[in-house]
Amino acid sequence: MCDLARKFAVCAVVSALLTQVAYAQGLPDMQELPESGRQKAAEELKKAQEKAADEVYESMVKRVKPPKTSDKKFDPWGGLRAPH
């Protein structure tokens, strides 16, 4: 009898643990906690660094001149093709 009660208790605990996850997914959305000052400052710093990196990248792209290309498209296999 004790063995049967122990199995039932283990099954009940396991099923309770497994159903908590499903139950939590069905709850309405919780409000997010307000951001602390450190988090806001870290986000602003990250955005500023990304903006500075983008500006440097754009300035480097403007400096580099694109290679001169002719109007004719380049065909790397052109010399190996048989004439028609």
C-alpha positions as CSV (number, residue, x, y, z in Angstrom):
1,M,0.0,0.0,0.0
2,C,2.9,2.4,0.9
3,D,4.5,1.7,-2.5
4,L,1.3,2.6,-4.3
5,A,0.9,5.8,-2.3
6,R,4.5,6.8,-3.1
7,K,4.0,6.3,-6.8
8,F,0.8,8.3,-6.7
9,A,2.6,11.1,-4.9
10,V,5.5,11.2,-7.3
11,C,3.0,11.2,-10.3
12,A,1.1,14.1,-8.7
13,V,4.3,16.1,-8.1
14,V,5.6,15.5,-11.6
15,S,2.2,16.4,-13.2
16,A,2.0,19.6,-11.1
17,L,5.5,20.7,-12.1
18,L,4.7,20.0,-15.8
19,T,1.4,21.9,-15.8
20,Q,2.8,25.0,-14.2
21,V,4.7,25.9,-17.4
22,A,1.5,25.5,-19.5
23,Y,-0.5,27.5,-16.9
24,A,2.1,30.3,-16.9
25,Q,1.9,30.7,-20.7
26,G,-1.8,31.3,-20.5
27,L,-1.5,34.2,-18.0
28,P,-2.1,37.7,-19.3
29,D,1.0,39.7,-20.1
30,M,2.8,41.1,-17.2
31,Q,3.9,44.7,-17.2
32,E,7.6,45.2,-17.7
33,L,9.6,46.5,-14.8
34,P,10.7,50.1,-15.2
35,E,14.3,50.5,-16.4
36,S,16.8,51.6,-13.9
37,G,19.1,54.6,-14.6
38,R,22.0,52.3,-15.2
39,Q,20.2,50.4,-17.9
40,K,19.0,53.6,-19.6
41,A,22.5,55.0,-19.5
42,A,24.0,51.7,-20.9
43,E,21.4,51.7,-23.7
44,E,22.2,55.4,-24.6
45,L,25.9,54.7,-24.6
46,K,25.5,51.7,-26.8
47,K,23.3,53.7,-29.3
48,A,25.9,56.5,-29.3
49,Q,28.7,54.1,-30.0
50,E,26.7,52.4,-32.8
51,K,25.9,55.8,-34.3
52,A,29.6,56.9,-34.2
53,A,30.6,53.6,-35.8
54,D,28.1,54.1,-38.5
55,E,29.3,57.6,-39.2
56,V,32.9,56.4,-39.4
57,Y,31.9,53.7,-41.8
58,E,29.9,56.1,-44.0
59,S,32.9,58.5,-44.2
60,M,35.2,55.7,-45.2
61,V,32.8,54.5,-47.9
62,K,32.7,58.1,-49.3
63,R,36.5,58.2,-49.4
64,V,36.9,55.0,-51.3
65,K,36.3,55.6,-55.0
66,P,34.5,52.8,-56.9
67,P,36.7,51.2,-59.5
68,K,36.3,52.4,-63.0
69,T,34.3,50.0,-65.1
70,S,33.6,50.0,-68.8
71,D,30.2,49.9,-70.2
72,K,30.8,46.4,-71.4
73,K,30.1,43.7,-68.8
74,F,33.0,41.6,-67.7
75,D,33.0,38.0,-68.7
76,P,35.6,35.9,-67.0
77,W,35.0,32.9,-69.2
78,G,34.9,34.9,-72.4
79,G,38.2,33.7,-73.8
80,L,37.4,30.1,-73.2
81,R,34.1,30.0,-75.0
82,A,33.8,28.5,-78.5
83,P,32.7,30.9,-81.2
84,H,29.1,30.3,-82.4
